[in-house]
Amino acid sequence: MEDRTVLNYIEAILENMPSDWLRLTTHRLDIYNEQLAKTEFLEKFEALFEVRTAETAALSALPTAFDYIRLGHPLSTVLEWAIARLHNLKPENVISFSSRTMPVLAVLRKNLLTNKHTRIVYTGELPAFFDAEVLKQVYGYTFDLERVEKLEEITAFDGSTVFYSQEDEVGHANLNPNFDFYVSVHAQLGSIILVNGAQNSGYISEIQHVRRRESIAMTPADCLTALQQLIKKPASHQEKTNATANKAQVVELIKGITGTNTDALIGSSGLSIQYAIMMGLVHDALEKHPGKAIRFVVPPNCYGGTNDQARRIAACLDNVEVMDLLVDRDNNMVQSIDTVLEQIASQDAVPYIIAEIPTNPRVEVPDLDKLKEVLSKERKTATGEVAVDPVFILDQTFCPNYQFLSKDGILSTIRSISYVSGSKFPSGGKATAGYCVANTKAEDLLKKIDKHLRLCDNQATELQLEILAEQLPSMNQRIADAYRNTREFVNFIKETLPEAKINFVSEELAQQGFTPSVFSLDLPTKGNTAEERETYKRALNDKLITMMIGKIPHESKYCVSYGQLKGSYWTIPATSTQGTTKEADKDYIARVSLSPDMDMELHKKVFKDFVTQISY
């Protein structure tokens, strides 16, 4: 009876759900409380379920489940809730992934750190991409594989038992007491992990964090299909996409945009691509430089996902460490790279540098000729041997149109890989897929990166490829139009509030091809002490953002987005993208990004009204 009630309610939800549940990649954060992520949505959703309310207006009023669909979204939360209800579990015990292997890797990671053994039990055959030897040799995971014909063959085990089940139906799970984790795998949709037993509740946040940093949630479109399967309804009519043709078109478009000849690798998100890059490079170093230490060099105040992911990898591998690269404020990226590469050379270690150009959030571009010079410099180890040359891993999400890696590009002579978060300009905010390319010098590294992208099953979905094929042709024009709007708004702020400090590219850099549509704003402040001035500035940031959203709700969002098709986006990086960064490295300044399509005059009016209301 309970099952039927749940399924009937899900059917009503699918008939009435807001369209945004299916199409948005970022949501308005004015109805989002980060400390109550998912729980607040579920509490209010359960209240609706208790009275069987499923009207569109009521669903639209629910608080945002997650600020970004890579981490989770309303449909993934509803899917997890429904499966939990059907199996008498708490909703947090059910976690969906777009990947078919990452939930297993999440359990393996936690057990590696706690020195607990893992048994992976399965029937039939494991998928070809599940490479047990690479998981052991490169990731450092330890586990036993056990194939069984019947579930009754599974006995107790001193450690964690993961049952890996390739299913035709969504929602099926046999929670045998000898299973700690049931991973339900669906060929076209991803996977769903059920955490079985109170003794395993400590794994939930760890599995969620893997989904947050190294993979993505099952996508909204695939969650909709999964929910339709759950209630035994045919999937919504959708024309079958030609994934092969779309992928070929996307690869060719990326070649043209980046000026590279190698085929791009396309993942489910920017962080999925970054994870494949990092693990692929670790794998390459283990083969080519056995016994040498590996150093990932990362700006401490860069995007929190990059920072956190790098440190999470280092925590698992004894031969990997993260070193800080100071790039913003009073620091010079070129000088910092020179210093850190000298240190790594003296240690005879393998250097991998991850950097954003322009930097985030202060939108700074280093002297590129000097950058090339410092990366090309031959260095010696402490014993006088030639040190391993660096691989430069460039996050160019802010300027995906700049051809760093082309035949004549500034980085053409240095082993370089660049990657882009596709949720920004490539898709116009319609999908999370990301991609990476390499120059000729680093072409051989792509095979290893591709290996780990496939092993983690983090490739872009068919719908993501279709969206990229639709949006990439107009990307460079959208970048130009958005930059034009941003320059106009920046100039207006300079005239209206000359005391403010604006971080944006110079006209000279723009003429060289750096045309981002994001800038950071240091508002004027007052106070007798540094603490008072900082407190006042933060309050002023909040006042500005609140006014922009309140006065222009149809265009302004409080979120970390960039490169979307319409409107403007406002955030404080220290409280969003820099969430995992050390407090001393956080930047409490306003970050603003503008789109090609927005009401410029209204934005100017609201900003002018803001200026009349402040005193300093």
C-alpha positions as CSV (number, residue, x, y, z in Angstrom):
1,M,0.0,0.0,0.0
2,E,2.8,2.4,0.9
3,D,4.6,1.6,-2.3
4,R,1.6,2.3,-4.4
5,T,1.0,5.6,-2.6
6,V,4.6,6.7,-3.3
7,L,4.4,5.7,-6.9
8,N,1.1,7.5,-7.4
9,Y,2.6,10.6,-5.9
10,I,5.7,10.4,-8.1
11,E,3.3,10.2,-11.1
12,A,1.6,13.3,-10.1
13,I,4.9,15.1,-9.5
14,L,6.1,14.3,-13.0
15,E,2.9,15.6,-14.5
16,N,3.2,18.9,-12.7
17,M,6.9,19.5,-12.1
18,P,8.3,23.0,-12.9
19,S,10.0,23.2,-16.3
20,D,13.1,24.6,-14.5
21,W,13.6,21.2,-12.8
22,L,14.6,19.7,-16.1
23,R,16.5,22.6,-17.9
24,L,18.4,24.7,-15.3
25,T,22.0,24.0,-14.4
26,T,22.1,26.7,-11.7
27,H,19.3,28.0,-9.6
28,R,18.5,31.3,-7.8
29,L,20.2,31.1,-4.4
30,D,17.8,33.5,-2.7
31,I,15.8,30.3,-1.9
32,Y,18.9,28.2,-1.1
33,N,20.4,27.7,2.3
34,E,23.8,26.0,1.8
35,Q,23.9,24.7,5.4
36,L,20.6,22.9,4.8
37,A,21.3,21.6,1.3
38,K,19.0,18.8,0.3
39,T,17.5,18.5,3.8
40,E,15.4,21.6,3.6
41,F,14.1,20.6,0.2
42,L,13.2,17.2,1.5
43,E,11.5,18.5,4.6
44,K,9.2,20.7,2.6
45,F,8.8,18.0,-0.1
46,E,7.7,15.4,2.5
47,A,5.2,17.9,3.9
48,L,3.7,18.1,0.5
49,F,3.7,14.3,0.2
50,E,1.9,14.0,3.6
51,V,-1.1,16.0,2.2
52,R,-0.6,14.6,-1.4
53,T,-0.1,18.1,-2.8
54,A,1.6,18.1,-6.2
55,E,0.5,21.4,-7.8
56,T,3.1,23.1,-9.9
57,A,2.9,26.3,-7.8
58,A,3.7,24.3,-4.6
59,L,6.6,22.5,-6.3
60,S,8.0,25.8,-7.6
61,A,8.0,27.2,-4.1
62,L,10.3,24.5,-2.8
63,P,13.7,25.7,-1.8
64,T,16.6,24.8,-4.1
65,A,17.9,21.3,-3.3
66,F,21.5,22.1,-4.5
67,D,22.9,25.3,-6.1
68,Y,24.3,23.4,-9.1
69,I,23.0,20.3,-10.8
70,R,26.5,18.7,-10.9
71,L,26.0,18.2,-7.1
72,G,22.4,17.2,-7.2
73,H,19.0,18.8,-8.1
74,P,15.3,18.5,-7.5
75,L,14.8,15.5,-9.8
76,S,17.8,13.5,-8.4
77,T,16.5,14.3,-4.9
78,V,13.0,13.1,-5.7
79,L,14.4,9.9,-7.3
80,E,16.5,9.2,-4.3
81,W,13.6,9.9,-1.9
82,A,11.3,7.5,-3.8
83,I,13.8,4.6,-3.9
84,A,14.5,5.2,-0.2
85,R,10.8,5.0,0.6
86,L,10.4,1.8,-1.4
87,H,13.2,0.2,0.5
88,N,12.5,1.6,4.0
89,L,15.7,3.6,4.0
90,K,16.4,7.2,4.9
91,P,16.6,9.5,1.8
92,E,20.3,10.3,2.5
93,N,21.1,6.6,2.2
94,V,20.4,6.7,-1.5
95,I,22.7,8.6,-3.9
96,S,22.5,8.7,-7.7
97,F,25.5,9.2,-10.1
98,S,25.7,9.8,-13.8
99,S,28.8,7.5,-13.6
100,R,28.5,3.7,-13.3
101,T,31.7,3.3,-11.3
102,M,32.2,6.4,-9.1
103,P,30.0,5.2,-6.2
104,V,32.2,2.1,-5.9
105,L,35.3,4.3,-6.0
106,A,33.8,6.4,-3.3
107,V,33.6,3.4,-0.9
108,L,37.1,2.3,-1.9
109,R,38.5,5.8,-1.2
110,K,37.0,5.9,2.3
111,N,38.2,2.4,3.1
112,L,41.7,3.2,1.8
113,L,41.9,6.1,4.3
114,T,40.5,4.0,7.2
115,N,42.5,0.9,6.3
116,K,39.4,-1.2,5.8
117,H,39.1,-4.0,3.3
118,T,36.5,-4.1,0.5
119,R,34.9,-6.9,-1.3
120,I,33.1,-6.2,-4.6
121,V,30.6,-8.9,-5.4
122,Y,28.9,-9.2,-8.8
123,T,26.9,-11.5,-11.0
124,G,27.6,-12.0,-14.7
125,E,30.5,-9.9,-16.0
126,L,31.9,-6.5,-14.9
127,P,31.8,-3.8,-17.6
128,A,35.0,-3.7,-19.7
129,F,35.9,-0.2,-18.4
130,F,36.2,-1.4,-14.8
131,D,39.9,-1.9,-14.7
132,A,40.7,-3.5,-11.4
133,E,44.5,-3.5,-11.9
134,V,44.6,0.3,-12.6
135,L,42.4,1.0,-9.6
136,K,44.9,-0.9,-7.4
137,Q,48.2,0.4,-9.0
138,V,47.3,4.0,-9.7
139,Y,44.5,4.9,-7.2
140,G,46.0,2.7,-4.4
141,Y,42.7,0.9,-3.7
142,T,42.7,-2.6,-2.2
143,F,39.8,-4.9,-2.8
144,D,38.7,-8.4,-3.7
145,L,36.5,-9.2,-6.7
146,E,34.0,-12.1,-6.2
147,R,31.7,-13.4,-8.9
148,V,28.7,-15.3,-7.7
149,E,25.8,-17.1,-9.5
150,K,23.3,-16.6,-6.8
151,L,22.9,-14.0,-4.0
152,E,22.6,-16.9,-1.5
153,E,26.3,-17.7,-2.1
154,I,27.3,-14.4,-0.4
155,T,28.6,-14.9,3.1
156,A,29.7,-12.6,5.9
157,F,32.9,-10.7,5.3
158,D,35.4,-8.8,7.6
159,G,35.2,-5.4,5.8
160,S,32.8,-3.7,3.4
161,T,30.8,-5.7,0.8
162,V,29.7,-3.8,-2.3
163,F,27.2,-5.6,-4.5
164,Y,27.5,-4.4,-8.0
165,S,24.3,-5.1,-9.9
166,Q,23.6,-4.3,-13.5
167,E,19.9,-3.8,-13.7
168,D,17.2,-3.4,-16.3
169,E,14.7,-1.9,-13.9
170,V,15.1,1.2,-11.8
171,G,14.3,0.8,-8.1
172,H,15.1,-2.8,-7.7
173,A,17.5,-3.7,-4.9
174,N,18.0,-6.8,-2.7
175,L,19.3,-5.5,0.6
176,N,20.8,-8.7,1.8
177,P,22.2,-8.2,5.3
178,N,25.6,-9.3,4.0
179,F,25.6,-6.2,1.7
180,D,26.9,-2.9,3.0
181,F,26.3,-1.2,-0.3
182,Y,24.0,-2.0,-3.2
183,V,25.1,-0.3,-6.4
184,S,22.3,-0.5,-9.0
185,V,23.8,0.1,-12.4
186,H,21.8,1.2,-15.5
187,A,23.6,1.2,-18.8
188,Q,22.1,4.5,-20.2
189,L,21.4,6.4,-17.0
190,G,24.3,5.9,-14.5
191,S,24.0,4.3,-11.1
192,I,22.3,4.5,-7.7
193,I,24.0,3.4,-4.5
194,L,22.0,2.3,-1.5
195,V,23.8,2.5,1.8
196,N,22.6,-0.5,3.9
197,G,22.7,-0.5,7.7
198,A,23.2,2.1,10.4
199,Q,26.8,1.0,10.8
200,N,27.6,2.4,7.3
201,S,26.0,5.9,7.9
202,G,29.5,7.4,8.1
203,Y,30.0,6.7,4.4
204,I,27.1,8.9,3.3
205,S,28.9,12.2,3.4
206,E,32.0,10.7,1.8
207,I,30.0,9.3,-1.1
208,Q,28.3,12.7,-1.5
209,H,31.6,14.4,-1.6
210,V,33.0,12.1,-4.3
211,R,29.9,13.0,-6.3
212,R,30.5,16.7,-5.6
213,R,34.2,16.7,-6.5
214,E,35.1,13.9,-8.9
215,S,31.8,13.2,-10.7
216,I,28.3,14.4,-11.1
217,A,24.8,13.4,-10.0
218,M,22.6,11.6,-12.5
219,T,21.5,14.3,-14.9
220,P,18.0,15.8,-14.7
221,A,17.0,14.3,-18.1
222,D,18.2,10.8,-17.0
223,C,16.6,11.2,-13.6
224,L,13.3,11.9,-15.3
225,T,13.7,8.7,-17.4
226,A,14.6,6.8,-14.2
227,L,11.5,8.1,-12.4
228,Q,9.3,7.2,-15.4
229,Q,10.7,3.7,-15.4
230,L,10.1,3.5,-11.6
231,I,6.3,4.2,-12.1
232,K,6.2,1.9,-15.2
233,K,5.4,4.7,-17.6
234,P,7.1,5.0,-21.0
235,A,9.8,7.6,-21.1
236,S,8.9,11.0,-22.4
237,H,9.0,11.1,-26.2
238,Q,12.3,12.4,-27.3
239,E,13.9,12.0,-30.7
240,K,16.9,9.8,-30.4
241,T,20.0,11.8,-30.7
242,N,22.8,10.8,-33.0
243,A,25.5,10.7,-30.3
244,T,28.3,9.6,-32.7
245,A,27.6,12.5,-35.1
246,N,27.2,15.0,-32.3
247,K,30.4,14.0,-30.7
248,A,32.3,14.2,-34.0
249,Q,30.8,17.7,-34.6
250,V,31.8,18.8,-31.0
251,V,35.3,17.5,-31.4
252,E,35.7,19.4,-34.7
253,L,34.2,22.6,-33.3
254,I,36.6,22.5,-30.3
255,K,39.6,22.0,-32.7
256,G,38.6,25.1,-34.5
257,I,38.0,27.1,-31.3
258,T,41.3,26.1,-29.7
259,G,43.5,25.8,-32.8
260,T,44.6,22.3,-31.8
261,N,44.8,19.2,-33.9
262,T,44.2,16.5,-31.2
263,D,40.7,15.2,-30.5
264,A,39.2,16.8,-27.5
265,L,38.1,14.6,-24.5
266,I,34.6,15.4,-23.3
267,G,33.5,14.7,-19.8
268,S,30.3,15.0,-17.7
269,S,31.6,18.2,-16.1
270,G,34.7,20.4,-15.7
271,L,35.7,18.6,-12.5
272,S,35.2,15.2,-14.2
273,I,37.6,16.2,-16.8
274,Q,40.0,17.6,-14.3
275,Y,39.9,14.4,-12.3
276,A,40.7,12.4,-15.4
277,I,43.6,14.8,-16.2
278,M,45.1,14.5,-12.7
279,M,44.8,10.7,-12.4
280,G,46.0,10.2,-16.0
281,L,49.1,12.3,-15.2
282,V,49.7,10.3,-12.0
283,H,49.5,7.1,-14.1
284,D,51.9,8.5,-16.7
285,A,54.4,9.6,-14.0
286,L,54.3,6.1,-12.4
287,E,55.2,4.5,-15.7
288,K,57.7,7.1,-17.0
289,H,59.3,8.2,-13.7
290,P,59.0,5.3,-11.4
291,G,60.0,6.1,-7.8
292,K,59.8,9.9,-8.3
293,A,57.5,12.0,-6.2
294,I,54.6,13.8,-7.9
295,R,53.8,17.5,-7.1
296,F,50.6,19.2,-8.1
297,V,51.0,23.0,-8.0
298,V,47.7,24.8,-7.3
299,P,46.8,28.4,-6.5
300,P,45.4,28.2,-2.9
301,N,42.6,30.7,-3.6
302,C,41.5,29.3,-6.9
303,Y,38.1,27.6,-7.5
304,G,37.4,25.4,-4.4
305,G,36.7,22.3,-6.5
306,T,40.1,22.4,-8.0
307,N,41.8,23.0,-4.7
308,D,39.8,20.3,-2.9
309,Q,40.1,17.7,-5.6
310,A,43.9,18.1,-5.7
311,R,44.2,17.7,-2.0
312,R,41.8,14.7,-2.0
313,I,44.0,12.9,-4.5
314,A,47.2,13.7,-2.5
315,A,45.5,12.4,0.7
316,C,45.2,9.0,-1.0
317,L,48.6,8.6,-2.5
318,D,51.9,8.7,-0.6
319,N,53.9,9.9,-3.5
320,V,51.7,12.9,-4.4
321,E,51.7,16.3,-2.6
322,V,50.1,19.6,-3.4
323,M,52.2,22.8,-3.4
324,D,50.7,26.3,-3.3
325,L,51.1,28.6,-6.3
326,L,50.6,32.2,-5.2
327,V,49.0,34.2,-8.1
328,D,46.7,36.9,-6.9
329,R,46.9,40.2,-5.0
330,D,50.5,41.1,-4.4
331,N,51.8,37.9,-6.0
332,N,53.1,37.4,-9.5
333,M,52.2,34.1,-11.2
334,V,55.4,33.9,-13.2
335,Q,57.7,34.5,-10.2
336,S,55.7,32.0,-8.1
337,I,56.0,29.4,-10.8
338,D,59.8,30.0,-11.1
339,T,60.2,29.6,-7.3
340,V,58.1,26.4,-7.0
341,L,59.6,24.7,-10.0
342,E,63.1,25.3,-8.6
343,Q,61.9,23.6,-5.3
344,I,60.4,20.7,-7.2
345,A,63.6,20.3,-9.4
346,S,65.7,20.1,-6.2
347,Q,63.5,17.3,-5.0
348,D,63.8,15.5,-8.4
349,A,60.0,15.3,-8.5
350,V,57.5,15.4,-11.3
351,P,55.8,18.9,-11.6
352,Y,52.2,19.4,-12.7
353,I,50.9,23.0,-12.6
354,I,47.2,23.8,-12.5
355,A,46.4,27.5,-13.1
356,E,43.5,29.7,-14.3
357,I,44.1,32.4,-16.9
358,P,42.6,34.9,-16.3
359,T,42.8,34.2,-12.5
360,N,39.7,33.8,-10.4
361,P,38.4,36.0,-8.8
362,R,40.7,38.9,-9.7
363,V,40.7,38.4,-13.4
364,E,44.5,38.8,-13.9
365,V,46.6,37.7,-16.8
366,P,50.3,37.1,-16.3
367,D,53.0,38.4,-18.7
368,L,52.6,35.5,-21.2
369,D,56.1,35.8,-22.7
370,K,57.7,35.6,-19.3
371,L,55.3,32.7,-18.5
372,K,56.5,30.8,-21.5
373,E,60.1,31.6,-20.6
374,V,59.8,30.3,-17.0
375,L,58.0,27.2,-18.1
376,S,60.6,26.4,-20.8
377,K,63.6,26.9,-18.5
378,E,65.7,23.8,-18.0
379,R,66.3,23.0,-14.4
380,K,68.7,20.8,-12.5
381,T,68.1,18.4,-9.6
382,A,70.2,18.6,-6.4
383,T,72.6,16.0,-8.0
384,G,73.0,18.0,-11.3
385,E,70.7,15.9,-13.4
386,V,68.2,17.5,-15.8
387,A,64.9,17.8,-13.9
388,V,61.6,16.6,-15.3
389,D,59.9,19.4,-17.3
390,P,56.5,20.6,-16.1
391,V,53.1,19.9,-17.6
392,F,51.1,23.1,-17.6
393,I,47.4,22.4,-17.0
394,L,45.4,25.4,-17.9
395,D,41.8,26.1,-16.7
396,Q,40.7,28.6,-19.4
397,T,37.0,28.6,-18.6
398,F,37.1,32.5,-18.4
399,C,38.5,32.7,-21.9
400,P,37.8,29.5,-23.8
401,N,38.3,31.3,-27.2
402,Y,41.9,32.2,-26.6
403,Q,44.2,29.8,-28.5
404,F,46.9,29.1,-26.0
405,L,47.8,25.7,-27.4
406,S,47.6,26.4,-31.2
407,K,50.7,25.8,-33.4
408,D,51.7,29.4,-32.9
409,G,50.2,29.8,-29.4
410,I,52.2,31.1,-26.5
411,L,52.2,27.6,-24.9
412,S,53.0,25.7,-28.1
413,T,56.5,24.7,-27.0
414,I,55.6,23.6,-23.4
415,R,53.8,20.4,-22.6
416,S,50.3,21.9,-22.0
417,I,46.7,20.7,-21.5
418,S,43.8,23.1,-21.3
419,Y,40.3,22.4,-20.1
420,V,37.0,24.2,-19.9
421,S,33.9,23.9,-17.8
422,G,31.2,23.4,-20.4
423,S,28.4,24.7,-18.2
424,K,29.8,28.2,-18.9
425,F,30.2,29.6,-22.4
426,P,30.4,26.2,-24.4
427,S,26.8,25.3,-23.5
428,G,25.5,28.7,-22.5
429,G,24.6,27.3,-19.1
430,K,22.4,24.4,-20.5
431,A,24.7,21.5,-19.5
432,T,27.6,20.8,-17.2
433,A,29.8,18.9,-19.7
434,G,33.5,19.9,-19.9
435,Y,36.3,19.2,-22.3
436,C,40.1,19.2,-22.5
437,V,42.6,19.5,-25.3
438,A,46.4,19.1,-25.6
439,N,49.0,20.7,-27.7
440,T,51.3,18.6,-29.9
441,K,53.9,18.4,-27.1
442,A,51.4,16.8,-24.7
443,E,49.4,14.8,-27.2
444,D,50.7,11.5,-25.8
445,L,49.2,12.3,-22.4
446,L,45.6,12.3,-23.8
447,K,45.6,8.4,-24.0
448,K,46.1,8.2,-20.3
449,I,43.6,10.9,-19.5
450,D,41.0,9.2,-21.8
451,K,41.7,5.9,-20.0
452,H,40.8,7.4,-16.6
453,L,37.8,9.3,-18.0
454,R,36.4,6.0,-19.2
455,L,37.5,4.1,-16.0
456,C,35.5,6.6,-13.9
457,D,32.7,6.5,-16.5
458,N,32.6,10.3,-16.5
459,Q,32.2,10.9,-20.2
460,A,29.6,13.4,-21.4
461,T,26.0,12.0,-21.8
462,E,24.3,11.9,-25.2
463,L,22.1,14.9,-24.3
464,Q,25.1,16.9,-23.1
465,L,26.9,16.3,-26.5
466,E,23.7,17.3,-28.3
467,I,23.6,20.6,-26.4
468,L,27.3,21.3,-27.0
469,A,26.8,20.6,-30.7
470,E,24.0,23.2,-30.7
471,Q,25.7,25.9,-28.6
472,L,29.4,25.8,-29.6
473,P,29.0,27.3,-33.1
474,S,27.8,30.6,-31.5
475,M,30.2,30.6,-28.6
476,N,32.8,33.0,-29.9
477,Q,30.1,35.6,-30.9
478,R,28.5,35.3,-27.5
479,I,31.8,35.8,-25.8
480,A,32.4,39.0,-27.9
481,D,28.9,40.3,-27.1
482,A,29.1,39.5,-23.4
483,Y,32.5,41.2,-23.2
484,R,31.1,44.3,-24.8
485,N,28.4,44.5,-22.2
486,T,30.9,43.9,-19.4
487,R,33.2,46.7,-20.6
488,E,30.3,49.1,-20.8
489,F,29.1,48.2,-17.3
490,V,32.6,48.4,-15.8
491,N,33.1,51.8,-17.4
492,F,29.8,53.0,-15.9
493,I,30.8,51.8,-12.4
494,K,34.1,53.7,-12.8
495,E,32.3,56.9,-13.6
496,T,29.5,56.4,-11.0
497,L,31.7,55.1,-8.1
498,P,35.3,56.0,-8.9
499,E,36.4,55.0,-5.4
500,A,35.6,51.3,-6.1
501,K,38.4,49.1,-7.1
502,I,37.6,47.0,-10.2
503,N,39.5,43.9,-11.3
504,F,39.1,43.5,-15.0
505,V,41.2,43.0,-18.1
506,S,42.8,46.1,-19.6
507,E,41.8,47.4,-23.1
508,E,45.3,46.3,-24.2
509,L,44.7,42.7,-23.0
510,A,41.3,42.7,-24.6
511,Q,42.9,43.6,-27.9
512,Q,45.2,40.6,-27.5
513,G,42.2,38.4,-27.3
514,F,41.4,38.2,-23.5
515,T,37.7,39.1,-23.5
516,P,36.2,37.7,-20.3
517,S,32.7,38.9,-19.2
518,V,33.4,38.6,-15.5
519,F,34.9,41.2,-13.2
520,S,35.5,41.6,-9.4
521,L,34.5,44.6,-7.4
522,D,36.2,45.9,-4.3
523,L,33.7,48.4,-2.9
524,P,34.9,51.4,-1.0
525,T,34.8,50.9,2.8
526,K,35.3,52.8,6.1
527,G,36.3,52.0,9.6
528,N,39.1,52.6,12.1
529,T,40.6,49.1,12.0
530,A,41.2,46.5,9.2
531,E,38.5,44.3,10.8
532,E,35.9,47.2,10.8
533,R,36.7,48.0,7.1
534,E,36.4,44.4,6.1
535,T,33.1,44.0,7.9
536,Y,31.7,47.1,6.4
537,K,32.8,46.1,2.9
538,R,31.2,42.6,3.2
539,A,27.9,44.2,4.3
540,L,28.1,46.5,1.3
541,N,28.7,43.6,-1.0
542,D,25.6,41.9,0.3
543,K,23.5,45.1,0.0
544,L,24.6,45.5,-3.7
545,I,23.8,41.9,-4.6
546,T,20.4,42.0,-2.8
547,M,19.5,45.2,-4.6
548,M,20.4,43.8,-8.0
549,I,18.4,40.6,-7.5
550,G,15.5,42.4,-5.8
551,K,15.2,45.1,-8.5
552,I,16.0,42.9,-11.5
553,P,14.7,39.4,-10.5
554,H,13.9,38.4,-14.1
555,E,17.6,38.7,-15.0
556,S,19.8,38.8,-11.9
557,K,20.8,35.7,-10.1
558,Y,22.8,35.1,-7.0
559,C,25.0,32.3,-8.2
560,V,28.5,31.4,-9.4
561,S,27.6,31.1,-13.1
562,Y,29.3,32.5,-16.1
563,G,28.8,32.5,-19.8
564,Q,25.0,31.9,-19.7
565,L,22.7,33.1,-22.4
566,K,20.8,35.8,-20.5
567,G,21.0,38.1,-17.5
568,S,23.7,38.8,-14.9
569,Y,25.2,36.7,-12.1
570,W,26.5,38.0,-8.7
571,T,28.4,36.1,-6.0
572,I,31.0,36.4,-3.3
573,P,33.5,33.7,-4.3
574,A,34.7,33.2,-0.7
575,T,31.3,31.9,0.2
576,S,30.6,29.8,-2.9
577,T,33.4,28.7,-5.2
578,Q,36.1,29.1,-2.5
579,G,34.1,27.2,0.0
580,T,36.9,24.7,0.8
581,T,39.8,27.2,0.6
582,K,41.7,28.1,3.7
583,E,40.1,31.2,5.3
584,A,43.2,33.3,5.0
585,D,43.2,32.8,1.2
586,K,39.6,33.6,0.6
587,D,38.5,36.7,-1.3
588,Y,35.4,38.5,0.1
589,I,34.9,40.6,-3.0
590,A,31.9,40.8,-5.3
591,R,32.2,38.8,-8.5
592,V,30.0,39.8,-11.3
593,S,29.4,38.1,-14.7
594,L,27.3,39.5,-17.5
595,S,25.7,37.9,-20.6
596,P,25.2,38.9,-24.2
597,D,21.5,39.5,-23.6
598,M,20.6,41.8,-20.7
599,D,18.9,45.1,-19.9
600,M,22.0,47.3,-19.5
601,E,20.1,50.5,-18.8
602,L,18.2,48.9,-15.9
603,H,21.4,47.5,-14.4
604,K,22.9,50.9,-14.6
605,K,19.9,52.5,-12.9
606,V,19.9,50.0,-10.0
607,F,23.6,50.5,-9.5
608,K,23.2,54.2,-9.5
609,D,20.4,53.9,-6.9
610,F,22.8,51.7,-4.8
611,V,25.5,54.4,-4.9
612,T,23.1,57.1,-3.6
613,Q,22.3,54.9,-0.6
614,I,25.8,54.2,0.6
615,S,28.1,56.3,2.8
616,Y,31.8,55.8,3.3
